[in-house]
């Protein structure tokens, strides 16, 4: 692991000083010396946000004191929390989404959160509640460096492409097509909730990050097709561009412990929750922050194409 770099010297909580420990050269850092809560000093919050913009995903070990209300209060310091557009929140909370492996919550594919809406979340705050003894890691990829890695002809292509993103695809069922019994029934219920309202949005494949000015790729498993391309051509182009996102040098992998918190810049990353823990139980809870409508390199903004409520779900 790289040597720690001290953050803003004014970024303190109680008598502790934040330290940032980069995990890889491209993405990911662990932050130590802070007890997360809804009562952090503004300088500490500013330092956390600065680290997030630089490293794309940041991790905090040992935050076992956090309860649901604390997680929501902390998230509110970083931005404006927003609930998932289709999946109900945890009872007694305003914004928390629970991903429970026993109820369909196995996001076993590469995605950026909620890209099927125009102003998809700017960031996500995820807390480990029940963690398997073995497996259950999450992997993140840096979509800014993925863009930088594209050769000039592919950059030119990506900057012209627009993609249709849709929630009429459920990663839980897709990743668990062999599930049986009550697990299959739970995942079917999860899918029905997930597509209870169908969304389709056209996003530029390359967006300009509103805070850093970086060019980042908007791809992942919610992509239905590229505008102007056939389904077959879309599949080939998606595979080609996704390959740059998920190159090994572009990712960081986090081994969860109970009480860990991960925060990622959802405008500059994709992530993948690895479904390698068998029948073990895994529960994580997430708060997302309101985002902004992406802007392409030529200044055009994403557009919502379709919203359909209460339609029967198509077969996966």
N, C-alpha and C positions, 0 to 999 in steps of 0.2 A: 504494500500500500504506500502511496506517496506521502511525503512528509506533510503535516498539517500546516495550513496557512491561517493565521489569525485574521478574523474578520474585523470590521469597524471597531476600533478600541472603545467606542462608546456603547457598543452593543453588549449590554450586560443584563443579567437577571440575578437579583439578589447579589451574592458575592461571586457569581460564576461568570466566566468569559466564554463566549462562543468560539469554537474552533471548527474549521472546515478541513476535512480529510478527503481529498479526491480519491476516487476508487479506480477510475481509468482516465486516460488522457483525453477522452472525447465526451464522456457522459458519466454522471453520477458522483455524489459526494456524501459522506456521512458527517453530520453536524453533531458536535458534542458540547456539553456544558450548558444545556438549557432544559428546563422543565416546562414543557408546553402547557399552555392554559389560555384562557380568554383574557388574562390580565397582564400580558407581556408589555414591556415598555415599547414605545413606538420605534426607538432606535433598534431594538432587537428585531422587531417585525420587519423593518426596512432591510436589515442585514440578511434576514432569512429570504426575503424576496429577491435581493441582489444575488444571493447564492443560487436560488432557483433559476433565475434568468441565465446565469453563467453555466451551471452544471446540468440544467434541464430536469434532473430528478435528484431529490435530496432525501436523506434517511435519518431517522432519529431512533436510537435504541432505547429500550427500557422505560417507555412512557406508560407503564402499567396503571398509573393513577388516573388516566383519562377514562371518563365515562362518556356516554353519548352526548350529554349536554355540554361537557367540556370540549369535545371534538367540534361541535357546532360553533361554540363560542370562539375557539381558536381560529377556525376557518373564517369566521366573520372578520377577524383582524386582517386577513390577507385579501379579502374581496367580498363580493356579495354572493352568499350561498344561493343555490338554485336546486330545486328538486328535479328528479328524472322526469322526462315528459310523459312516460307511460307506466313505469313500474312504481307501485306504491311505496311510500317511505315507511321506515320502521315505526311501529306504534309508539306514540309518546314523543316523537321527534318531528321537527319541521322539514328536515332536508336529508336525513341519513338513508342511504340505500344499502341494504344488506345483500352480500353475495355469499350464500350458504350452499356448500357443495351438495347438501342433501335435498336442496330445493331448486336445482337448476343453475346455481351460480358457479359455473365452471367456464370461464372465458378463455378457452383453449385455442385462441387464434390471435393474430396480430391485428390491433385496431387502435384508433384514437377515439376517445369517448364521445359518443353522441353526435357524430359528424352528419347524421341524417337531418339535423336542423341547421338553420343558417348561422345563428350566433351560438355555436357549440361551446362548451365550457372552456374557460381559459386555463383552469388548473383543477386538479383533483387531490384530495387529502384522504389517504387510505390508512386505516388502523387495523392491525392484526388482533383479532379477538380469540379465535380458536385456530391453532396452527398444528398441522400434522408433525409427528416426530421426524418423518422422512418425507422429502419432496414438498411440493406446493410453492416453489419459488416463483417469483415474478421477474420478467425480463423486460427492459426498456431499451428503445432504440432512438437515436438522435436523428431527426428528419432534416435538420439544418446541415449537418455534415454529410448526410446522404445526398442532398442536393449538390453540395460542393464536390462530391466524388463523381458526379455524372460527367462524362465526356461532353465537349461542346455540342455535338449534334443532338445528344439526348437532353441536354439542358434546353436547347431551342425547342425541341418537341414538347417537353414537359411544360414549358412556359406557355405554350399555345393550347394545351389540353384542358378541358373541363370534364369533370366526372359527376355522374349522378350517384348520390349516396342515399341509401334506403335502409330503414329498420326492418324491412320485410325479410329478415334473415336472422336467425337466432343462433348465436354461437354455442349456447348451451346444448341445444338439441343436436346441432351439427357435429359437435365434438363428442357426443355421447349417443350415437345412433344405435349402439348395441345395448343400451340400457333396458332393463326389464323391471316388471313389477311396479312397486310404489315409486321408485326412482324415475322411471319413465313417465309415470303419471304426474309427478311433481314437475318434471321438466316441461311436459306439455302445458301444464297450467302456467308456468313461467313464460313460455312462448306466447300463449294467448294474451297474457298481460303485456308482454313486450310489443306486440303488434296490434294492441287494442285500438290504437290510432296509428295509421300508416303515414309516414313522412317520406318525402323525397326532396332533396335539395341539390342544386348544381353548385359545385365548388370548383375554383381553379385548382389544378394539380399543384401549382406553386403559389403560395401566398406570401405576402410581406408581413413579417412579424411586427405587430404594432408598437412594441417596446424596444426591441433590439435592432429592428431593420433587417434582420436576416431573412433570407429566402428559405422557406421550409416546404416540405412535401405534404399534401393532404391525400393520403391513400388509406390502406387498411381494408378490413373485411366488410365494411359497409358500402364499399364501391360496388355499384350494380353494373355500370357500363360507362364508357367514355362517350361524350357527346360527339355524334358524327361517325362513330365506329360501330361495326357489327359486334354482336356478343363474342364471337370467336376472336376477332382482332382485339377487342377490349381485354379479354382474358390473357392474351399473349403480352400485351403492353403492360398490364398490371403486374404480371409475373416478372417482367423485365425490370420495372421501376422498383417494385417491392424488394427485389434482390439486392438493390443498393441500400435500402433502409436496414435490412436485417443482416448485413455482413457482420462477421464476428467482431471486427475492430470497431464497430459502431454501436455496440450494445454493452449494457451492464446487467448483471444478474444479482438479485438480492435474496439471501436465505433468511426467511422470516423467523422471528421469535415473537411470542406473545407480547403485546404491548408496543411493538414497533409501529412507527408512523412513516409513511412514504408520501412525498408531495412531488407531483410532476407538472411541468409546463405542458399542457395538453395541446398547445399550438405548435409545439416543436418536438413532439415525441409520438411514438407508438409503444404499446406494451402487450405482453403476452403472459397470462397466468398458466403456468405449466401444469397440466393435468396428469401428474405422475405419482399420485399418492393413494391410488386404489380406493378402498372403501373407507379410508380415514376421513375424519370430519375436518373441514376447513371453513372458517367463517371470517370474513373481513367486512368492514363497514366504511362507506365512502361518503364524503361530502364534495360536491363540485361547486365551482365558482362561475358566476355569470361571465360569458365571453362576449366577443364582438364579432361582427360579420366580417369574414375574410375579404381581403382586397388582393386582386391579382397584380402581377408585375406591370400591367398596363392600366391599372386603376379601376377595373371593374369589380363589383361586389357580388358575393354569392347570392343566389336567388332560390327561394323555396318554390318548388314546382307543384307539390301535391300534398294534401292532407285529407285523409279519409278516416272517418271515425266508425268504430263498431262494425267493421267488416269481418266476415269469417276469414281466419288465417288460411293461407295456401299451404299445401303440404311442403315440407322441407325437402 
